[in-house]
Amino acid sequence: MKIVLELLGCFVVLASLLTLVKSTYWWIRILDFPRVQVAVLGTFILGLYGYLYGYELVTQKIFAGLLVLAIVNELAHVYKFTPFVRAQALHSKIKAPKNSFGIMISNVRMSNKRFDRFLKVVKDTDPDLLLVNEPNHAWANAISELDDRYPYCIKEPLENTYGMMFFSKFKLTHTEVRYLVEEGIPSFYMHVELPTGKIFDLFTVHPQPPHLHKDTDTRETELLTVAKMAKESPYASIVVGDLNDVAWSYTTNLFRKISGLLDPRIGRGFYNTYNAFVPFFRYSLDHIFYDPAFRLIRMKRLPFFGSDHFPIFIRLNYEPLEADEHDVPEPDQEEKEDAEELMNKLEVDPTPTSLNSNTASTTRDVIM
């Protein structure tokens, strides 16, 4: 038992320390995900080892000290996403907001065939804007009735688990399907026009996650490229999607600072969306980042419908006159250099592969 606890303790220490390395190797970046789980495991080992064997010897004290450092390192990355920290994104104080809208994000899981359950969640939630990740042609056909509910849409169903569809009750213009970094990995760009005539930019993304033989160069390049685009846009921007990265990772933090966008999770909670099948191993992979010109009305995780991701919903109000009240993140010089280095690793093609007319008026003349 002693050897087992010591080996597990060494794993906790190593897993925590490796995350401090700024590398895109998949076997390092994948350790960004289970910080809460590693902290729980480390705390369990620390307590059980002390109870069974004590910490009287020098080597035992060193072992305990390293475990404590590892636990503190893990918790330091996730504590911002607890109610003990001041919320970064402020609530709207307007009782009857005129520029409010709801966004729902859902990774449907391509192999999931529970189309009716998904449609029920959409109808019950009734979002104004709906992003669907991982749809293939079977999914596109199964949920085609949404065309009656949403007069504007962009559709790029694919058979590689990276298909994407976007539905809107509001007018969309300048709609583009982009393959910024990798073939087969689309992202969307559009202008959304609210009923009051206010316009904002919306970017949707779904880069690949770290996995065996797949480092995170492409993920980092795509996310930071979109961050730069959002920052340079003359309009207020929103970025949504399955980032395949957790809210507390260095890359996501860098994305927030480069883009100048807010994370409504900070100061509120994890709002974990993946894995819906494994409660202990759940992470915040589906994200909504938005400009300080928006105020939060509400945010919630939606019911399970058969996918390995829970859908997530957020309602915002456009309040540009109150933007200065937010504490907007700013990158320091080192972070700017890191971002430039990551963006320059790969060639980026900002040219859309599909572009409809500047105004999409019905579901029949948008990108299909």
N, C-alpha and C positions, 0 to 999 in steps of 0.2 A: 504493500500500500504506500509506503514512504517513497519508494522509487517512482511509482505511478504519479503521485502528487508532485514530486519534484520535476518529472518530465512535463507534466501538464503546466506547471508553473513556468518552466523555461519556454514552453510554447506561447504562453500568454505574454511574457516579456518580449520575446522575439517578434510576435505578431504586432505588438504595440510599437516597438521601436522601428520596424520596417516601414510603417506608414509615414514616418518622418522623412523618409528618402523621397526626394522629388524625382520620381521616375514614372515612365508610362508602361513599364513592364506589367503584364496582366497579373502576375502572381504577387506583386506588391500592391497594386491599386485595388485588387479585390478585397484586401484586408481593411479598406476604408469602410466597408459595409457593416461588419458585425461588431462595431465598437461597444454597443450596449451589452451584447452577449459576451464579448471578451471581458468586459468589466465585471459582469456578474460571475463568470467563471473564475476570474482572478480573486474576487472577494470570497467566493466559496472555498477556494484552495487555501487562501490566507487564513481563514477561520478554522478550517478543518485541520490543517497542518499544525497550527498553533495549539489546538485542543489536544491532538494526539501526541505530538512530539515536542512542542514548545519551541522557543527561539533563544535558547541559552548559548549555544555555540556561535562563534564568529561567522561561520559559513551560513548558519541558519538566519542570523541577523541580516547578512547580505542578501540572502534569498528573500526574506521578508521585505527588505528595503526596495529591491528591484520590483517585487510584486506591487508594492504600494505605488511606486513611480509609474508602472504600467497602467494601473487602475486610474490614477489621477490623469494621466495622458489621455486615456480613452474618454473619461468623463468631461475633460476640458473641451473636447471637440463637440460634445452633444448637449452640454448644459444650456446653451443658448436656445435650444428648442424645448424649453420647459417654461412653465408659468412663473418661475422665479426670476426671470429676466424681463426687462421692459420690452414690450412688443415693438418691433421695428415698423410694421405697417399699422397705421392708425385707423380707428373706426370712424365711419361717417357719422356726423351729428345731425344730418339733415333728416327730418321726419318723413318727408314726402319727396324723395329724390327723383329728379326728372331725367337724369342721365344714367340710370342704373341698368345693369344687365347681368345675366347669369351665364357662367361658363361651366360646362361639364367636360371632363376628360376621362376617357375610358380606353384602356388596353383590353380588347375583347378576347384575346388569345385566339389565334387563327384556327387551332384545332377544336376550340369550343363550339359546340353546335346548339347551344341554348339561346337561339335567336330571340324567341318570344320573351324570355326572362329579361334579356337586355332591353328590348323594346318597352317592356313594362316599366323598367327603371327610368328610361328616357321620358316616357309619358307622365310618370308620377312626378319626376323632377321638373320637367318642362323648361329646360335651359334655353336661353336665347341663342347661344353658341355651343356647338357640340363638336369635340374632336374625338375621332375614333382611330385608335392605333391597332395595327396588325390585321386589318381586314383584307381578305382575299376576294376573289370574284364571287365565291359562294356567299360570303358575308354581304357583299355589295347587293347581290340579288335579294337576299333574305330581309334586308332592312330598307329596301327600296321605297317602302311606304312612307319613310321619313321625308321623301321628296315633296309630299303633299303638305307636310308641316313646316318644312324649311324651303323657302323659294330660292335660296342661294346656296351653292355648294361647290366644293372642289373634291374630285375623286381620283385617287391613284391606288386602286386595289392591286396588291402584288401577292405572289405565291411564296414569298421568302420570309414571311413574318414581319416585314417592314412596310407593308401597305399603309396608306393613310387616307382618311376621308374627313372633310370638315363641312359641317352644316350650319347655316345661319338664317335667322329670321330677319336680319338686317342686311342692307345693301352692301355688297362686296365689290371693290374695284381694285385694279392693278393686281389681280390674282396671279400668282406664279407658283409653279412646281419647280423646285430647285434640287439638283443633286450636287451639293456643295463640295463634298470630299470623296464620296464613294459611289460607284455605280450600284443601283438597287437600293439606296438609302435616301429616300426623298425627304424634303422639308418644304413647308408652304410659307408663302409670304402674301399678305393682303392688306388693303385698307378696309377698315370696318366703319361704316357710317351709321351713327345712331339716329333714331327718329327725329331728334332735335337738330340734326345736321352736323353734329360734332364728329370728327374723324380721328381714328387712332390706328396705329400699325399693329399687326398681329403676326407673330412668327410661330410656327409649330415645328417641333423637332422630335426625332426618335433615333439617336445614334446607337451604335452597337455597344454592348457591355463588355467588360473585360472577361475573357474566358480563355481556355487552353489554346495556345498558339495565336491569340488575338490580343495584342496590347491596346492601349487606349489612345494612341496617337490620333486616330481619326475622330474619336469622340471629343477629345480636348480641342482639336483644330476646329471642328464644326461648331461646338458650343461657344468658343471664344470668338469665332468669326461672326456668329449671330449676335453675340454680346456687343461687338464693335458696331455692327449695323444698327442695332437698337439705340446705342449711344449717339450715333451720328444722325439718326433720323430727325427730321424737323417736327415729327409728330410724337405724341406720347406713345410708348410701346408696351406691348404685352408679349411675353414669351411663354408658351405652354407646351407640354408634352411629356413623354416618358423619356427622361434624360439618361436612364440606365446608370444613374449616379445618385448617391445619397446627399441629403441636404447639407451635411456637415463636412463633406470632403473638401480638400484644398481647391480642386477644380471648380466645384460649385461656388465656393466662396470667391474665387477669382472671377468667375462669371458674373456674380452679383456686383463686384466692385468695378469691373470693366464696363459693364452695361449701365450701372447706376440704378438698377432696378431693385425693388423690395421683395423680400420673402415673407409672406404672411405667417409662415410657420414659426419664425423667430419670436420667442416670448409667449407662444401659445401651445405648441405641442408638436409631436412627430407627424401625426396624420399619416401613418404608414399605409401604403397601398399594396405592397408586395412583400411576402407571398401570402395570398389569401388562404392557401391550404395548410400553411405551417405557422401557427400563431407565435411561436417563440422566435422564429426567424422572419421578422417583418421589417421592411425598410421603406423609407420615403423616396420612391423612385419617380412618381408622377408629380410634376411641378407646375406651379403658376407663379411667374415673376412679373411684376408690373411697375410702371412708372409712378413716381410720387404724386403725379397728377390725379391718381385714383385713390379712393378711400374704400376700405373694407366694410361691407355690410354683414356678410356672414360667410362661413366656410365649413364644410362638413364632408366626411367620408360617406359614400353611398353604399347601399346594400350589395351583398354578394349575389352574382347572377350566373356563376359558372366559370368565370375566368380566373386566372391566377393573380389578377390585379383587381383590387376594389376600385370602382370609379370615385372620382372626387369632384366636388362642386364648390364654386365660389361665386358670390355676388358682389359686384363692385359698383361704385358710383364715380363718375368723372367729375372731379372737383379741382380743376387746375389752379384756382386762386388760393387753395389751401396747401399747395405742394411744398412750400417752404417750411411747413411745420414738421415735415418728416426729417429724420436723421439719415441722410443719403450716404451709402457707403462710398468711400473713395480709395483707389489703389495707391500704395506707396510706390517709390521708384523701382524697388526690387520686384514687386508684383507686376508692374508695367513691363519690365524686361522679361519676366517669366512668360507673360501672356504673348508677347511678340515672338519669343523663341518657340512657343508651342504652335502659334498660328503659322509660323514660317517653316515648320517641319514638313508640311505637305502642301501641294498645290491646291489652291481653292478656285473653283469655277463658279462665280456668282451669277453667270448667265442662266436664265431659266430654260429648262428643256421644253416646257409647255407654257404658253402664254396666251390667254384669251384676249378678247377685246378689253379695253380699259374698264368697262363696266359689265358686270355679270348680272343680267336682269332676271333670268329664270334658270331653272335647273337644266334646261336643254342647251343653253349656250355658254355654260361655264366649262371648265376643264373637266373632261371625262376620261 
